[in-house]
Amino acid sequence: MPIPMAVARFNKRVTNRLTGPIAGWMPGFGIVVHRGRTSGREYRTPINIFKRRGGYAAALTYGPESQWVKNVLAAGGCEIETGSRLVRLTHPRVVRDSRRRLVPLPLRPILDLMGVDAFLLLDQQASS
């Protein structure tokens, strides 16, 4: 079972505001830049994200029903800030991976304890 939404609401109001400025630099973290489906407002949400061949995998610690996930799916992509780069990502899709092979080995037991087995896969857009 992913983290309860009450925790997500707390993190949105408190934790994200504290970690947001450094999340783009921390290993295993990034900031997803996405637009609200109805408001059109730009949002910047700290997430757990990991490089994979051809793109990235985001651990859906709050599950696939999170608003940021819905926004990215509806838009067909997003941008992430990771390191000192802004990366355009496309072709978002939610996958289940009960073995958590999409994340580094040391993180698998942690995600297992949290009950996280849903991931958002995104492809890196080719440079033009």
C-alpha positions in Angstrom: 0.0 0.0 0.0 1.5 3.4 -1.0 1.9 6.2 1.5 -1.5 7.5 2.7 -2.8 10.6 1.1 -2.9 12.4 4.4 0.9 12.2 4.4 0.9 13.4 0.8 -1.1 16.5 1.8 1.3 17.3 4.6 4.3 16.8 2.3 2.7 19.1 -0.3 2.3 21.9 2.3 5.5 21.4 4.3 8.1 18.9 3.2 8.0 19.8 -0.5 8.5 23.5 0.2 11.6 22.6 2.3 13.1 20.0 -0.1 12.0 21.6 -3.4 15.1 23.9 -3.7 17.5 20.9 -3.3 15.5 18.0 -4.8 16.8 18.7 -8.2 20.3 18.1 -7.0 19.9 15.1 -4.6 20.6 11.6 -5.9 17.4 9.7 -6.6 15.3 12.9 -6.6 14.2 15.3 -9.2 11.5 18.0 -9.7 8.7 17.2 -12.2 7.4 20.3 -14.0 3.8 19.7 -15.1 0.6 21.6 -15.8 -2.7 21.1 -14.1 -5.3 19.4 -16.3 -8.0 21.9 -15.7 -6.2 25.0 -14.3 -3.3 25.0 -16.7 -1.2 26.2 -13.8 2.4 25.1 -13.7 3.4 22.9 -10.8 6.8 21.8 -9.6 6.7 18.6 -7.6 9.7 16.8 -5.9 9.7 13.1 -6.8 11.9 10.0 -6.6 13.2 9.4 -10.1 15.9 7.2 -11.5 17.7 7.1 -14.9 17.1 4.1 -17.0 18.0 3.2 -20.6 16.2 5.7 -22.8 14.6 7.7 -20.1 13.6 7.7 -16.4 11.5 5.7 -13.9 9.6 7.5 -11.1 8.6 5.6 -8.0 5.0 6.3 -7.3 5.2 6.5 -3.5 1.7 7.9 -3.3 0.3 5.6 -6.0 -0.8 6.2 -9.6 -3.8 8.3 -8.5 -1.6 11.3 -7.5 -2.5 14.5 -9.2 0.9 15.0 -10.7 0.8 11.5 -12.3 -2.6 12.3 -13.8 -1.3 15.6 -15.1 1.7 14.0 -16.8 -0.4 11.2 -18.3 -3.0 13.6 -19.6 -0.3 15.9 -21.1 1.7 13.0 -22.6 4.9 14.1 -20.9 6.6 16.6 -18.7 10.0 18.1 -17.9 12.2 17.1 -14.9 15.0 19.0 -13.3 17.7 16.7 -12.2 21.3 17.6 -11.5 21.8 20.9 -13.4 19.7 19.8 -16.3 16.1 20.3 -17.5 15.1 17.1 -19.4 12.0 16.8 -21.6 10.2 13.4 -21.1 7.5 11.9 -23.2 5.4 8.7 -23.5 4.4 8.4 -19.8 3.0 5.0 -18.7 2.3 3.4 -15.4 3.7 0.0 -14.8 3.8 -2.5 -11.9 7.1 -4.0 -10.9 6.7 -6.1 -7.7 10.4 -6.9 -7.8 11.2 -3.2 -8.0 13.9 -3.7 -10.6 13.4 -0.2 -11.9 15.3 1.3 -8.9 18.8 0.8 -7.5 19.2 -2.4 -5.4 19.6 -0.6 -2.1 16.3 1.1 -2.4 14.2 -2.0 -3.2 13.7 -3.1 0.4 12.6 0.4 1.4 10.0 0.6 -1.4 9.0 -3.0 -0.5 8.3 -2.0 3.1 6.3 1.0 1.9 4.3 -1.3 -0.5 5.4 0.7 -3.6 5.3 -1.4 -6.8 3.9 1.2 -9.2 6.3 3.3 -11.4 5.9 5.9 -14.1 8.1 5.2 -17.0 9.0 8.2 -19.2 11.1 8.3 -22.4 13.7 11.0 -22.9 12.8 13.2 -25.8 15.5 13.1 -28.5 17.5 16.3 -28.8 16.7 18.4 -31.8 
